[in-house]
């Protein structure tokens, strides 16, 4: 029996080196509604250490109802080979949507990998990097 019975995660927040650049990127790529935005205060004294001011970050509302946040920290760029986050994955409904996403990313000048089928896992993926080199993956179920 588990110690905790959870229905899943409620939110995730990434630390970023430049909140304005990251916000522009995620606005452009996903276009999710902003639930909270304190990014215009990120450089004000004390804001980056204030939970009440969301550390000078931005929080998006995803279509699933979960929250996705960005927090400015101004340190070194992300390294997936260090303990912590390896990558972040978002779902789309079909492999055709992955192909459309690849086209849209190309047209926007955003480098990305190929749509790849992972038959053993029952899904297809498309990967690209955010401005801090965090690997973002889109996944779709295979028919």
C-alpha positions as CSV (number, residue, x, y, z in Angstrom):
1,X,0.0,0.0,0.0
2,X,1.4,3.4,-0.9
3,X,2.2,6.0,1.7
4,X,0.4,8.7,-0.4
5,X,-2.5,8.3,-2.8
6,X,-2.1,11.0,-5.5
7,X,-4.2,11.6,-8.6
8,X,-1.2,13.1,-10.5
9,X,0.8,16.3,-10.5
10,X,-0.8,19.7,-10.2
11,X,2.0,21.9,-11.5
12,X,5.6,22.0,-12.6
13,X,7.9,25.1,-12.6
14,X,11.1,25.4,-14.6
15,X,13.9,27.7,-13.5
16,X,15.1,29.9,-16.4
17,X,18.0,32.3,-17.0
18,X,15.9,35.0,-18.7
19,X,12.2,35.2,-17.9
20,X,11.3,37.5,-20.7
21,X,13.0,35.3,-23.3
22,X,11.5,32.2,-21.9
23,X,8.0,33.7,-21.6
24,X,8.2,34.9,-25.2
25,X,9.2,31.3,-26.3
26,X,6.4,29.5,-24.4
27,X,3.8,32.1,-25.4
28,X,4.8,31.6,-29.0
29,X,5.0,27.8,-28.9
30,X,2.0,26.9,-26.8
31,X,-0.1,30.0,-26.4
32,X,-1.6,28.9,-23.1
33,X,-3.5,31.4,-21.0
34,X,-1.4,33.1,-18.3
35,X,-2.8,32.5,-14.8
36,X,-0.2,34.6,-13.0
37,X,2.4,36.9,-14.3
38,X,4.9,38.7,-12.1
39,X,7.6,38.7,-14.8
40,X,7.5,42.5,-15.1
41,X,8.7,42.6,-11.4
42,X,11.5,40.1,-11.8
43,X,14.2,42.7,-11.4
44,X,12.6,44.5,-8.5
45,X,14.4,44.1,-5.1
46,X,13.3,41.1,-3.2
47,X,11.0,39.7,-5.8
48,X,13.1,36.7,-6.9
49,X,13.0,35.4,-3.3
50,X,9.3,36.2,-2.7
51,X,6.9,33.2,-2.9
52,X,4.0,35.7,-2.7
53,X,5.3,37.4,-5.9
54,X,5.9,34.0,-7.6
55,X,9.6,34.8,-7.6
56,X,9.1,37.2,-10.5
57,X,7.8,34.4,-12.8
58,X,4.9,33.4,-14.9
59,X,2.4,30.6,-14.5
60,X,0.4,29.2,-17.4
61,X,-2.9,27.2,-17.3
62,X,-2.6,24.2,-19.5
63,X,-5.6,22.7,-21.3
64,X,-5.5,19.7,-18.9
65,X,-6.0,22.0,-16.0
66,X,-2.5,21.7,-14.6
67,X,-0.2,24.6,-14.2
68,X,3.2,25.2,-15.9
69,X,5.5,27.9,-14.4
70,X,8.7,29.7,-15.2
71,X,10.9,31.1,-12.5
72,X,13.9,33.4,-13.2
73,X,17.1,32.5,-11.5
74,X,19.8,33.9,-13.7
75,X,22.3,31.1,-13.2
76,X,24.0,28.8,-15.6
77,X,22.1,27.1,-18.4
78,X,20.3,23.8,-17.9
79,X,22.3,20.6,-17.9
80,X,20.2,17.4,-18.4
81,X,23.2,15.3,-17.3
82,X,23.0,16.8,-13.7
83,X,20.6,15.5,-11.1
84,X,17.1,17.0,-11.5
85,X,15.1,17.3,-14.7
86,X,15.9,15.3,-17.8
87,X,13.2,16.6,-20.1
88,X,9.6,17.7,-20.0
89,X,6.9,16.2,-22.2
90,X,3.5,17.5,-23.3
91,X,0.8,15.5,-25.1
92,X,-0.9,16.1,-28.4
93,X,-3.8,14.0,-29.6
94,X,-2.3,12.3,-32.7
95,X,0.8,11.6,-34.8
96,X,-0.6,14.0,-37.4
97,X,-0.5,16.7,-34.8
98,X,3.2,15.9,-34.2
99,X,3.9,16.3,-37.9
100,X,2.0,19.6,-37.9
101,X,4.0,20.7,-34.9
102,X,7.3,19.9,-36.6
103,X,6.2,22.0,-39.6
104,X,5.1,24.9,-37.4
105,X,8.4,24.8,-35.4
106,X,10.4,24.8,-38.7
107,X,8.4,27.7,-40.0
108,X,9.1,29.6,-36.8
109,X,12.8,28.9,-37.0
110,X,12.9,26.6,-34.0
111,X,15.2,23.6,-34.4
112,X,13.7,20.2,-33.6
113,X,14.2,16.5,-34.1
114,X,12.3,14.2,-36.3
115,X,8.9,12.6,-35.4
116,X,10.0,9.3,-34.0
117,X,7.8,6.2,-33.3
118,X,8.5,4.4,-30.1
119,X,6.4,1.3,-30.9
120,X,7.3,-0.5,-27.7
121,X,6.0,2.4,-25.7
122,X,2.9,2.9,-27.9
123,X,3.7,6.6,-28.7
124,X,5.5,8.9,-31.1
125,X,7.7,11.8,-30.0
126,X,9.0,15.1,-31.3
127,X,11.8,16.9,-29.3
128,X,13.1,20.5,-29.3
129,X,15.0,22.7,-26.9
130,X,13.7,25.8,-25.1
131,X,15.9,28.9,-24.7
132,X,17.7,27.4,-21.7
133,X,18.4,24.1,-23.5
134,X,15.7,22.2,-21.6
135,X,14.5,19.4,-23.8
136,X,10.8,19.7,-24.5
137,X,9.1,16.7,-26.0
138,X,5.7,16.3,-27.6
139,X,4.1,12.9,-27.4
140,X,1.2,11.3,-29.2
141,X,-0.3,7.9,-28.9
142,X,0.3,5.5,-31.8
143,X,-2.9,4.0,-33.3
